[in-house]
Amino acid sequence: MELTRIAGSCEDGDCPTLYLTDRGTLAVQGEHLTEHRLQVPAHETLVEIPIELIRKAIRDNLI
């Protein structure tokens, strides 16, 4: 899968980041959430990112 960085909180890749995939979907890098009450399937996970990251991507017409 090809990932293209569209918005991030830093430049070194060690922070919340949004990527566009070559499948026309988004991939999200963020903090792994473990303290929640949801039943998440084994093949999925929850991550947390700042809302400002989504706003930036929309404001900059990246998505």
C-alpha positions in Angstrom: 0.0 0.0 0.0 1.3 3.5 -0.9 0.8 6.2 1.7 1.1 9.9 1.1 1.4 12.2 4.1 -1.3 14.9 3.9 -1.2 16.5 7.3 0.8 16.1 10.5 1.7 17.7 13.8 5.5 17.4 13.1 7.9 16.6 10.3 9.8 13.7 11.8 6.9 11.1 11.6 6.7 10.6 15.4 3.4 12.3 15.9 -0.3 12.3 14.9 -0.4 12.2 11.1 -3.0 11.7 8.3 -2.1 9.8 5.2 -3.9 9.3 1.9 -3.7 5.7 0.6 -3.5 4.5 -3.0 -6.9 2.9 -2.3 -8.6 6.3 -1.9 -8.9 5.9 1.9 -7.2 7.6 4.9 -4.8 6.1 7.3 -4.3 7.7 10.7 -1.2 7.6 13.0 -1.9 8.5 16.6 -1.7 7.4 20.2 -3.0 3.9 20.7 -6.1 4.0 23.0 -6.4 1.2 25.5 -8.7 2.7 28.2 -12.1 2.6 26.6 -15.3 0.6 27.0 -15.7 -0.4 23.3 -15.6 -3.9 21.9 -13.1 -3.4 19.1 -12.5 -6.4 16.8 -9.0 -7.9 17.0 -8.1 -6.7 13.4 -8.9 -3.1 14.3 -7.6 -0.5 16.8 -8.5 2.9 18.1 -6.1 5.8 17.8 -6.4 9.4 19.1 -5.5 12.4 17.1 -6.0 16.2 17.7 -9.1 17.6 16.0 -6.9 20.3 14.6 -5.3 17.8 12.4 -8.6 17.1 10.6 -9.4 20.8 10.5 -6.0 21.5 8.9 -6.4 18.9 6.2 -9.9 20.3 5.3 -8.8 23.9 5.5 -5.8 23.2 3.3 -8.1 21.3 0.8 -6.0 18.1 1.3 -9.1 15.9 1.7 
